[in-house]
């Protein structure tokens, strides 16, 4: 069912000189189009933590500068950040679940909670069709993810 999510994404380098890499998966964050800038950043950070921890091998190796200082590894592939209205967010959530693509979500209620347990309780208290989504994130096969988020536009 979710086997592809537990394997490393296949990366194809178009040519050694260009170092262009194409992944067989896509990572997308879709934000509600009515968020304040601080909310966009907060939601994106939380949603990406879900993606980064969703399967082994999603992050690369740690970084190191010339002086030997170490830095944490980051996600191995690019992340697209899109925006959409409430209807498209809800439809994308439903399409993701129907296609068995794992999804992270952030609801408006989570802006008023203070910790993980309260976040989970806030989501659990609401029926799926009534979730007030302000952001979702997903990772899956490129063509499937494209169909799930169809209609969302690039964040600007």
C-alpha positions as CSV (number, residue, x, y, z in Angstrom):
1,X,0.0,0.0,0.0
2,X,2.6,2.6,1.1
3,X,5.7,0.8,0.1
4,X,7.0,3.5,-2.2
5,X,7.1,5.9,0.8
6,X,9.5,3.8,2.7
7,X,12.1,3.6,-0.1
8,X,14.5,6.3,-1.2
9,X,13.3,8.4,-4.0
10,X,15.0,7.6,-7.3
11,X,17.0,10.5,-8.6
12,X,18.0,10.7,-12.3
13,X,20.8,13.1,-13.2
14,X,20.1,14.5,-16.7
15,X,23.8,15.0,-17.5
16,X,27.0,15.2,-15.4
17,X,27.8,18.7,-16.6
18,X,24.4,20.2,-15.7
19,X,23.9,18.3,-12.5
20,X,20.1,18.5,-13.0
21,X,18.4,15.9,-10.9
22,X,14.9,14.7,-11.5
23,X,13.2,12.8,-8.7
24,X,10.4,10.2,-9.2
25,X,8.6,11.7,-6.3
26,X,7.4,15.2,-5.6
27,X,7.0,17.1,-2.3
28,X,4.3,19.7,-2.1
29,X,3.0,22.1,0.6
30,X,-0.3,23.7,-0.2
31,X,-1.2,26.7,2.0
32,X,-4.6,28.5,2.3
33,X,-4.6,31.7,0.4
34,X,-5.8,33.8,3.4
35,X,-2.9,33.3,5.8
36,X,-0.8,36.0,7.3
37,X,3.0,35.8,6.5
38,X,3.9,34.5,9.9
39,X,1.2,31.8,9.6
40,X,2.5,30.7,6.2
41,X,5.9,30.2,7.6
42,X,4.7,28.4,10.7
43,X,2.4,26.1,8.8
44,X,5.1,25.3,6.2
45,X,7.7,24.5,9.0
46,X,5.3,22.1,10.8
47,X,4.1,20.4,7.6
48,X,7.7,19.9,6.4
49,X,8.7,18.3,9.7
50,X,6.0,15.7,9.0
51,X,7.3,15.0,5.5
52,X,11.0,14.9,6.6
53,X,10.2,12.3,9.3
54,X,7.7,10.2,7.2
55,X,10.2,7.7,5.8
56,X,13.9,6.9,6.1
57,X,16.3,8.2,3.6
58,X,14.4,11.5,2.8
59,X,17.2,13.6,4.1
60,X,20.7,13.8,2.7
61,X,24.0,13.8,4.5
62,X,25.0,16.4,7.1
63,X,26.7,19.5,5.7
64,X,30.1,20.8,6.7
65,X,31.9,24.0,5.8
66,X,35.6,24.3,5.0
67,X,36.4,25.1,8.6
68,X,35.0,21.7,9.8
69,X,31.8,23.1,11.4
70,X,28.9,20.6,11.0
71,X,25.3,21.4,10.1
72,X,22.2,19.3,10.1
73,X,21.1,17.4,6.9
74,X,18.2,18.7,4.9
75,X,15.6,17.1,2.6
76,X,17.2,15.6,-0.5
77,X,14.7,17.0,-3.0
78,X,13.0,20.4,-3.7
79,X,9.8,21.4,-2.1
80,X,7.0,23.2,-4.1
81,X,5.0,25.7,-2.0
82,X,1.5,26.4,-3.5
83,X,-1.6,28.2,-2.4
84,X,-5.2,27.4,-2.8
85,X,-8.7,28.2,-1.5
86,X,-10.5,26.2,1.1
87,X,-12.4,24.1,-1.4
88,X,-9.3,23.0,-3.2
89,X,-7.5,22.2,0.0
90,X,-10.4,20.0,1.1
91,X,-10.6,18.3,-2.3
92,X,-6.8,17.7,-2.3
93,X,-7.1,16.1,1.2
94,X,-9.8,13.8,-0.1
95,X,-7.9,12.9,-3.3
96,X,-4.8,12.1,-1.3
97,X,-6.6,9.8,1.0
98,X,-8.5,8.1,-1.9
99,X,-5.1,7.5,-3.6
100,X,-3.5,6.3,-0.3
101,X,-0.9,9.0,-0.4
102,X,0.1,10.0,3.2
103,X,-0.8,13.6,4.0
104,X,0.1,16.0,6.7
105,X,-2.4,18.6,7.6
106,X,-2.6,21.8,9.6
107,X,-5.9,23.2,10.7
108,X,-6.8,26.8,11.8
109,X,-7.5,25.5,15.3
110,X,-3.8,24.6,15.7
111,X,-2.9,28.3,15.8
112,X,-4.4,28.4,19.3
113,X,-2.9,25.2,20.7
114,X,0.4,25.1,22.5
115,X,1.8,21.6,22.1
116,X,1.6,18.3,20.2
117,X,-0.9,16.6,22.3
118,X,-3.3,19.6,22.1
119,X,-2.8,19.7,18.4
120,X,-3.8,16.0,17.9
121,X,-6.8,16.5,20.2
122,X,-7.9,19.5,18.2
123,X,-7.8,17.5,15.0
124,X,-9.5,14.5,16.6
125,X,-12.4,16.6,17.7
126,X,-13.5,17.5,14.2
127,X,-15.0,15.3,11.5
128,X,-12.9,15.0,8.4
129,X,-15.2,17.0,6.1
130,X,-15.4,19.8,8.7
131,X,-11.6,20.3,9.1
132,X,-10.7,23.9,8.7
133,X,-7.6,23.3,6.7
134,X,-5.0,26.0,6.3
135,X,-2.3,23.7,4.9
136,X,-1.4,20.3,3.7
137,X,1.8,18.6,2.7
138,X,2.3,15.4,0.7
139,X,5.0,13.3,-1.0
140,X,4.3,10.7,-3.6
141,X,4.8,9.8,-7.2
142,X,5.1,12.9,-9.3
143,X,2.1,12.4,-11.6
144,X,-0.1,11.4,-8.7
145,X,0.8,14.4,-6.6
146,X,0.3,16.7,-9.6
147,X,-3.3,15.3,-10.0
148,X,-4.0,15.7,-6.3
149,X,-3.0,19.4,-6.1
150,X,-4.3,20.3,-9.6
151,X,-5.6,23.9,-9.5
152,X,-3.3,25.1,-6.8
153,X,-1.0,27.9,-7.8
154,X,2.6,28.7,-7.0
155,X,3.0,30.7,-3.8
156,X,4.1,34.3,-4.4
